[in-house]
Amino acid sequence: MTNDIGDVERSNKMKNSDSEDEVETVSLLNDQTAILHAQEELMDTSDHNGASSDPASPASVDAEEEDDPYKPEATLRLDIDHFSEFAKGTSETHQRLSKPVYVRGLPWKILAMPRETSRSDRRMSRTFGFFLQCNGESDAISWSCTASAVLTVLSQKPGVENHVRKINHTFYQKENDWGYSQFLTCDVSFHTFV
């Protein structure tokens, strides 16, 4: 089950609780690849190029943190090859999950899926659903984790702004994913961001 953020009151509350330090990114590259990045609350977006042989150096410490399943932050990535084919599918046949990244001891994934929704003019529309999933394969019921994230589709075309939406949710066994079933229409995604 995917949980959609749809009600205005909940969205308004989320906007008031989100900080500018949160970054979660979804990038759509060329016609055939979609790259999705997600970051948990207060994530570091700095780029460290190369590791140092000094174990006390910042680059070495960052490498150690990447292997730490209890780290407080991480970056998730999902590549979707042949986005146009992906967009034509259904949420059951074309659902995509990223590889898990452990944060605070829990596995986090990006969940992306094409959706079909009816528009106000009663015509059907293809949309791109984008969700952050926590501990999705666990049957345990006694866990929870609150996270905030910013979901972003990065434009690959000059002059087109990134598409940004935020989430703030307490994940638990019955609500282990959170995001938007209508993050963008597939037409807009394909023609504007790919």
N, C-alpha and C positions, 0 to 999 in steps of 0.2 A: 504494500500500500504506500502511495506517495502522498505526502501532506502538502497542500497548496496554500500559499499565502494569498488570500483573496479578499478578506474583509478589510474595509478602509480603516476601521477603528484600530485593528491590530497593526496595520501598516503604519499608522500615525504613531502609535506607541513605540514601534521599532525604530522609527527615524529619530525619536528623542533619545533612545538609549545607545545608539551606535556612535562610535568615536571615529575620528579621522585616521586613527592608527590601524584600522582593520583593512585588510586587503584580500580579496579573493578575485581571481581573474579567470575569465573564459576567453580564449583566443580562437578565432577561426582563421586558418591559414589556407591559402589558395583553394581551388575547387575541391580538393580531395582530402584535406586534413582539417580537423578541428582540434584545437588544443585547449584543454580546460585546466585552469589552475584554481586551487582553493586554499585559503589560509584561515586558520582559526584566529580567534581574538588576539589582537596586539602582535601580529606576526611581523617578523623582520623581513623586509624586502631587499636588503642590501645584497650585492653580488660580490662574492669573494672569488677571485681568480687565482687558482693554484693553491697548493698547500705548502706550509713551511715545515722544515725539519725540526724546528723548535717546538716541543710539545706545549709550551706556554703561549705560543703565538695565537692570535685570534682565529686564523684559518684552521689551525689544528684543533682548537676547541670546537669550532663549528663542525668539523668532520666527526668528532666524537659525539656531538649532539645529534647528528643525523642518524647515528646508530642507536641512540637512546630511545626506547619505546615510551619513556615517561617524560619526554621533552615537552615544553609548554607550547610549542608552535611548530608548524611545518607547512610545506607547499605540496599540494596534490596536483597531478597532471593526468589528463586523459586525451589521447589522440583518437580521432574518429576519421578513418580513411573513407574516401568516397562519400563526402557529406551529402551530395545530392541523392545518392541511393539510400543512405541512412534516413533522410528526411521523408522518403516515400514509404517507409515501413510503418509498423505499428509499435506501440509501447511494449507489446509482448514479444515481437520478433526482432526488434532492432534496439532493444535496451542495451546501454553500454555502461559498464562500471570501470572506474580506474583501479589501478593496483592499490592495495591498502597502504596507508601511511599511519604509523602509530604515533599518537599524541596523548599524553597523560594515561598511557597504558591501554588505550582503546583504538581499534582500527577505524580509520576514516577513509571514505571513498567519495568520488564524484559519481553521481548517477545522472545520465543523460538519456533522453528518449524523445522520439517524435510523438506528437499527440494530434488527435483530430478533435476539433471543438467547433461548436456551432456559433456563428457570429450573430449580431443583432438583426441582420437582414435574413436570417435563417439559412444562410449558405454555410457550408462546411469550410473550415480553414485548417491548414497544417501548422502546428506550432512546435517550438523547440522547448521541451521540458528540461529544467536544470535543477538538480537537488544536491544537497550535501547529506551524506549518509554516515551515521556513526554506529558501529558495532552491529551491523545489519545481519550478520549470520549467526548471532548468538541467540540461544534460547533462554538465557538467564533473564530473570525479571527484576532483579534487585540492583539495578545500576541506573545512573543518570549522569548527564554532563550538559552544562549550559555553555553555548558557544555563540559568538557573533561572527558574521562573515559578510564580505562584500563580494557579490557575484558580478563579474564584468565580462562582456564580450568585447574583445579588443578589435578595433577596426583595422583592416589591412589595406584600406584605401585612403589616400590623402584627402584631408578635408572632412572626413566622416568621424564624428565623435564616438568614443567607446559607449557601449550600452551598459549601464550600471544599475544594480538592484542590491538591496541589503537584506540580510536575515538575522534574526536573533531568536534562539529557540533552546528549550531544555529538551535534549534528546533522551529517550528512554525506550524500553522494549517495544511498546505499542506505537511510538512515534519516533522511529529511528532514522527517518530522513525528513528533510525540510527544504523547501524551495518553491519554485514556480513551475506549474504545468504549462503556463503560457509565457515563458521568459521572453521569447521573441517569436514572431511568425517565421516559418521556414523560408518563405519568400524573401522577407527582409533580411534574414540571416544570410541566405545564399547570395542575394544581389548586392547587399550593402557591406557585409563583413567578410565574405569569402573571396 
